[in-house]
Amino acid sequence: MKRTIATRLGALLSILLSGCAVVQDQMSPTEMYVERENIRITMPASNPAGKYILETSSGERLAETEFAPYGNSRQPFAKNAFWLRTDPRRLSADSAGSCMRIRKPDDSFLAVRSGIVGSSTTFKIPVLEYIVLNNYAIPSLQRDIGRINGDRQAKEQVEQQLHAHAAFSEGRCRVPDAGPRPANVCRSRNEARTMFTEYCVNSNFSCGVAGGKLASYLSQGTPTTTDDFDEAVSLFIQGSCSVAVDRAYSQSTSWWSLLRSAFVSVVTNSMVEELIGRRPVGDEQLVVDALAGVANTYLCVEEAYYSCSQNWNRWMGRYTQAYNQCRQIERSYNDINRRLQLNEGKLVSMEEKLEALQKRQQEILGKKWGVRLNQRVEACE
């Protein structure tokens, strides 16, 4: 008899507790309030502790947080609150506008008030969707469309520049025809040797002899008269190694080359005198002059290479510069064309999507509470 009464009392208590839970859910439902990317959840304290996950109805996770209840969960209308923080920069327009739900630690879903009296486990968050549309999705799509249209215009301009360029011919850039090569230009040392060795050899051996005579003449003492000095300089100039190069370039004789030739001849004579202890005479002097001539021949060819290679750079510079300019324009054209091939076919669908997003943006704006956007949730239909 006592057991029957206890059983009945237990059943009655269970019914009363269930009724309280129903009353609690009806009188103290879960509320959501959105402040930009922050979502405040205020729910009955009877909900369990653990991880709460905001996700789309398809299961895409948007935010999550750990919740630890506080207060007395036995009080019928006790509530707890926590925050979910989303990152609108990482949300797509589709995700932000989709139906969402909050998964509880026990894998059930939290029923959230939507509207005045209704509640639903799936809902939309208009203000969050608006933030994503207004600040990220629409501007990003507008930039992408603008880049494609900009590339279209740039392609026309660059194509006109390319076809009008003097170095563009038969569909590609070509080095313009520079015409016959001038006689005083070379591209390499081998060409310089071929062009100037004969001149330098003939000139420098005679230069060596003349330089030797000048060195011998000067070693006897400084010229005492103007005639003596003029004779010494004239003797050197007649065989100077610079004459060959000057004649080839139709230029005036370089004083630097003259001084260099004289220096080589004087140094060669001085070294031999120091080596043998006396001034070379006869055949010995011819050998010394020949050594000076060899040194001056080498220096003569080097000077010729430097001069003729500089002339080559000046001669071909304007043609290679025109070709390089054409190639730069051609590369720009190819880059623009490549981007258009990848993206131009998407332009129509992108414009249609932009129109749809802007329309949805206006729909959200039309559901204001006074002057503010609706910062609560809407039930999914």
C-alpha positions, 0 to 999 in steps of 0.5 A: 500500500505504501509502495503504491502511494510512493509510486503515485507521488513520484509520477505526480512529481514527474508530471509537475516537473515536466509542467514546470519545464514546459512553463519555463520554456514558454515563459523564459525562451532562449533569446538571441540578440546580434551586435555586429559579429557578436551574438548574445544568447540568453537561455534557460539555466536548465541547459547543460554545460559544454560546447555550443556550436552555431552552424548552418542547417547543412552542418557548416560550422560558423562559430562555437564557444564553451558555456559554463552555467551559473546561478540556480538551475532549479529556479523555474525562470533562471537564465544564463547568457553567453556570447558567440563571436563570428568572423564576417570576413570569412563568411560567404554570402550563401553561408550568412544567408542560410538557415542556422541552428545552435547545436547543444553539447548533447547534440540536440538543437536549441530552440530560439525565439523568432518573432513575438511568440514563436520559437524555432530550432532553425533561423536566419540572422538578418543583421549578420547577413547584411554585414557580410553583404554590405561590407564584404560580399558585394564590394568584393564582387564589384571589384572582381567585375571592375577588374574584368571590365578594366582589363577589357578596356586595357586590352583595346588600348595596349593592342592599339599601342602594339600594332602602332609600334615600329618594332611590331611586324607580322604579329610579333616584335622584331628588332628593326633593320639597322641597315649596313654596319658602319666600319667603326663598330664591333661586337666582340674582341675577336672582331676587334682583333680581326679589324685592327690587329694589322693596323696596330701591329704595323703602327706599334712596331714603328711606334716601338722604334720611334719610342726607343729613339725618343727614349734614347734622345730624351735620356741624353738630356732635356731638349734645350731648344724648341726645335729639338723638342719639336723634332722629338715629338714629331719623331714619336707621333710619326710612329705612334700606336694611336695613329692606326686607331685614329685613322680607322675612326677618322678621329684626331690623335689622342694625347692619352694614347701618345703619352701611354705609348711613350711611357711603355717605350721609356719603361721598356728601355729603363728595365733593359738598362737596369737588367744589363747594366748599360744602355742597349746598342745595335741589335739589342735596341731593336729587340727592346723596341720590338718588346715595346711594340708588342706591348703597345700592340696589345694595348692598341687592340684593347683600346680599339675594342673598347672604342668600337664596342662603344660605337656598337652600343650607340649604333644598335642602342636605339634599335634594341631599345625600340625592340625592348619597348615593343616586347614590354607592350607585348608582355602586357598584352599577353598578361591581360589576355590571359586574365581575360581568358580565365575570367571573362566567361564568368562575367555574366554570372557574376553580374547576375549574382551581384544583382541578386545580392543587392536585391537581398540587401534591400530586402533586409533593409526593408525589415527595419525596427524603426531606424535600426536593422532587426537585430533578432532572428527570423524563423526559417520557413 
